[in-house]
Amino acid sequence: MSRIEDQQSRIKATLELAPVVPVVVIDHVEHALPLARALVAGGTPAIEVTLRTPAALDAIRAIAENVEGACVGAGTVVTPKDLEAAQAAGARFAVSPGSTTALLDAADDSDLPLLPGAATASEAMTLLARGYRLLKCFPAEASGGVALLRSLSGPLPQLRFCPTGGITPDNAATYLALGNVICVGGSWLTPRKLQDAGDWAAIEALARKAAALHT
Ligand code: 3PG
């Protein structure tokens, strides 16, 4: 099996863990463990921690080392340096809002599976040519949402997507009903307000509802 095939099969297994991948912004590293435990308990164990805060890499490290059942990944991976830092922190997968040649070259040389973003047929085709069959559709709602994904399924049936950006509890099921959607990503499970209040039970309840959505 080639490296990209191996990476694709690992990212597929990750994206099949639950219908929703929580996209998390962690401001305080001490939130990482209770937050991840709540998400795992609620049934959404593939967790994308975005590299948007100074706490993100330490949060990934803490979750990777301490939370049984979690599959923690890094989001907002934009540069080869981000990819390297994510892997060093113990991330099991990486997610990017898009892709650059530099990032894809780095991913080719890395063991860390990458879920790169695409919002057009040309972007998706460029990634397909490099061996990617699983893509993040970003920004999903702003780029055309369900209609865009339906349109892409005709000419590009080999691809499956994790739409992210504008997904809500109200529209998630419509996305998940599409044949070329493997799961969706969203930040609604872990609002800052609940993190700051330490209301992990409420986060677990949001995760439980998301986990019950049908793929
Ligand atoms: C992001 O960029 O933060 C993610 O795509 C999540 O988007 P959302 O906040 O619309 O769920």
Boltz pocket constraint, residues with backbone or C-beta under 6 A from the ligand:
constraints:
  - pocket:
      binder: B
      contacts: [[A, 23], [A, 138], [A, 164], [A, 165], [A, 166], [A, 167], [A, 185], [A, 186], [A, 187], [A, 188]]
      max_distance: 6.0
